[in-house]
């Protein structure tokens, strides 16, 4: 087997690796970073930016890489079967237990399996890993051969994309195309660039930054701890509760039975006032309690905000996986994290961020 044959095999594997790296690099590259490089005069970025900015152009770009991967793999398989497999037939024939067509078949199978393993590692896994780790560099390094490939495969891409869209329509599906999913770091960069460009006020940038960070905070990070919850027992007399509320800046108190882990409802001062000012004996405390909303302590703050809004609940009891109460959280806690402090008529300080040392009710 000649050196030329091995050179061709290596070349085809490298071509496959090029297209794999180009595909993952284009999808993973940050458009904002490519745009900045293009504005700075980087020639490769200037050629790549229009592709990433246009979803249709990106679709064609990805299609070209997929065509290149398929063609290089097919050519490699055909070349190996035609040129490499016959070189191994004498070795199998000397083993003695294979003859005729069996020798030819065995050599073809072994060569194809061996090359497939090498191609998966060198032509697929390695370039994919590099492209995922360094998407911008990879996309820039492969843009020139990919633009050549776009011209070479132009009509082929039109036919394949059209056929694919036709099949999807027959199945009742809609093709949305390739889209960039911005990472939190890229969104943060876009916010900073918008502020520097005069599109955002500093206060707006702070609020957007807080909103971006909200999903990284859990209920346990914002809640009032268990030991600082202001709660009352179910058997507490109304007079004692009124005295407790008169000394408290809060309008709601959790009510528990036996222990704080057995919260049976939320008492609102409005409901208590109505019960005490009515005619006759006040009703049982349990009858005027509002339902209690419970959340897990690992629930992200952004989901928690939506959860409380959907249930129109101003607060929730925070529990761990075993159902043990670990704290209490209110809409104000989440809003303060998002907006940097919310005013409350019952709190001194006029909107200063709530101190975690306070009980909450």
SULVEN-V550880 format. One record per backbone hydrogen bond with DSSP energy under -0.5 kcal/mol. CO is the residue of the C=O (numbers start at 0). NH is the residue of the N-H. E is the energy in kcal/mol with one decimal. If there is no record, write none. Layout:
<<CO NH E> <CO NH E>>
This chain:
<<1 5 -1.2> <2 6 -2.4> <3 7 -2.4> <4 8 -2.1> <5 9 -2.6> <6 10 -2.5> <7 11 -2.4> <8 12 -2.0> <9 13 -2.4> <10 14 -2.3> <11 15 -2.1> <12 16 -2.3> <13 17 -2.4> <14 18 -2.1> <15 19 -2.2> <16 20 -2.6> <17 21 -2.4> <18 22 -2.2> <19 23 -2.1> <20 24 -2.4> <21 25 -2.3> <22 26 -1.8> <23 27 -2.0> <24 28 -1.8> <28 30 -0.5> <29 33 -2.4> <30 34 -2.8> <31 35 -2.0> <32 36 -2.2> <33 37 -2.4> <34 38 -2.4> <35 39 -1.4> <36 41 -2.5> <37 40 -1.4> <41 45 -2.1> <42 46 -1.5> <43 47 -1.9> <44 48 -2.8> <45 49 -0.6> <47 50 -0.8> <47 51 -1.7> <48 52 -2.0> <49 53 -1.1> <52 54 -0.6> <53 57 -2.4> <54 58 -2.1> <55 59 -2.1> <56 60 -2.3> <57 61 -2.6> <58 62 -2.5> <59 63 -2.5> <60 64 -1.7> <61 65 -2.3> <62 66 -2.5> <63 67 -2.4> <64 68 -2.3> <65 69 -2.3> <66 70 -2.9> <67 71 -2.3> <68 72 -1.9> <69 73 -2.4> <70 74 -2.8> <71 75 -2.1> <72 76 -2.2> <73 77 -2.5> <74 78 -2.8> <75 79 -2.4> <76 80 -2.2> <77 81 -2.0> <78 82 -3.2> <78 83 -0.8> <79 83 -0.9> <79 84 -2.5> <83 86 -0.9> <83 87 -0.6> <84 87 -1.6> <84 88 -0.7> <85 88 -0.7> <85 89 -0.5> <87 91 -1.6> <88 92 -2.5> <89 93 -1.8> <90 94 -0.6> <91 94 -0.8> <91 95 -0.6> <92 95 -1.0> <98 101 -1.7> <99 102 -0.6> <99 103 -1.3> <100 104 -2.7> <101 105 -2.3> <102 106 -2.1> <103 107 -2.0> <104 108 -2.5> <105 109 -2.5> <106 110 -2.2> <107 111 -2.5> <108 112 -2.6> <109 113 -2.4> <110 114 -2.6> <111 115 -2.4> <112 116 -2.1> <113 117 -2.0> <114 118 -2.9> <115 119 -2.4> <116 120 -1.9> <117 121 -3.1> <117 122 -0.7> <118 122 -1.4> <118 123 -0.6> <119 123 -0.6> <119 124 -3.1> <120 125 -2.4> <123 127 -2.0> <124 128 -2.5> <125 129 -2.3> <126 130 -2.5> <127 131 -2.3> <128 132 -1.8> <129 133 -2.9> <133 137 -2.4> <134 138 -2.7> <135 139 -2.2> <136 140 -2.4> <137 141 -1.6> <138 142 -0.6> <139 142 -0.6> <141 145 -1.7> <142 146 -2.3> <143 147 -2.0> <144 148 -2.2> <145 149 -2.2> <146 150 -1.5> <147 151 -2.3> <148 152 -3.0> <150 153 -0.8> <152 156 -3.0> <153 157 -1.9> <154 158 -2.2> <155 159 -2.5> <156 160 -2.9> <157 161 -2.2> <158 162 -2.3> <159 163 -2.6> <160 164 -2.5> <161 165 -2.0> <162 166 -2.2> <163 167 -2.2> <164 168 -2.2> <165 169 -2.1> <166 170 -1.5> <167 172 -3.1> <168 171 -1.2> <173 175 -0.5> <179 181 -0.7> <182 186 -2.3> <183 187 -2.3> <184 188 -2.0> <185 189 -2.3> <186 190 -2.2> <187 191 -2.1> <188 192 -2.6> <189 193 -2.3> <190 194 -2.1> <191 195 -2.7> <192 196 -2.0> <193 198 -2.5> <193 199 -1.1> <194 197 -1.5> <200 204 -2.3> <201 205 -2.1> <202 206 -2.1> <203 207 -2.5> <204 208 -2.5> <205 209 -2.4> <206 210 -2.4> <207 211 -2.3> <208 212 -1.9> <209 213 -1.0> <210 214 -0.6> <212 215 -1.4> <213 216 -1.5> <213 300 -0.8> <216 300 -3.3> <217 220 -1.3> <217 221 -0.8> <218 221 -1.0> <218 222 -1.9> <222 224 -0.5> <223 327 -1.9> <224 227 -1.7> <225 228 -1.6> <228 230 -0.9> <229 253 -0.7> <231 255 -2.3> <232 235 -1.7> <236 240 -2.2> <237 241 -2.8> <238 242 -2.2> <239 243 -2.1> <240 244 -2.8> <241 245 -2.1> <242 246 -1.0> <244 247 -0.9> <250 268 -2.4> <252 266 -3.2> <253 231 -2.3> <254 263 -2.5> <254 264 -1.2> <255 233 -2.1> <256 258 -2.3> <258 256 -0.6> <258 261 -2.0> <261 256 -2.2> <264 254 -2.8> <265 267 -0.5> <265 289 -3.0> <266 252 -2.3> <267 271 -2.1> <268 272 -2.6> <269 273 -2.0> <270 274 -2.0> <271 275 -2.1> <272 276 -1.7> <273 277 -0.7> <283 286 -1.0> <283 287 -0.5> <284 287 -1.4> <285 288 -0.9> <289 265 -2.5> <292 316 -3.3> <294 318 -2.7> <295 298 -1.6> <296 219 -2.2> <298 218 -1.7> <299 303 -2.3> <300 304 -2.2> <301 305 -1.6> <302 306 -2.6> <303 307 -2.5> <304 308 -1.9> <305 309 -2.5> <306 310 -1.4> <307 312 -2.4> <308 311 -0.8> <311 313 -0.5> <313 330 -2.6> <315 328 -2.5> <316 294 -2.5> <317 325 -2.9> <317 326 -1.4> <318 296 -2.1> <319 322 -1.7> <323 319 -2.1> <325 225 -1.6> <326 317 -2.5> <327 223 -3.3> <328 315 -2.7> <329 333 -1.6> <330 334 -3.0> <331 335 -2.8> <332 336 -1.6> <333 337 -1.7> <334 338 -3.4> <335 339 -2.2> <343 346 -1.8> <346 349 -0.8> <354 357 -1.6> <359 229 -0.9>>
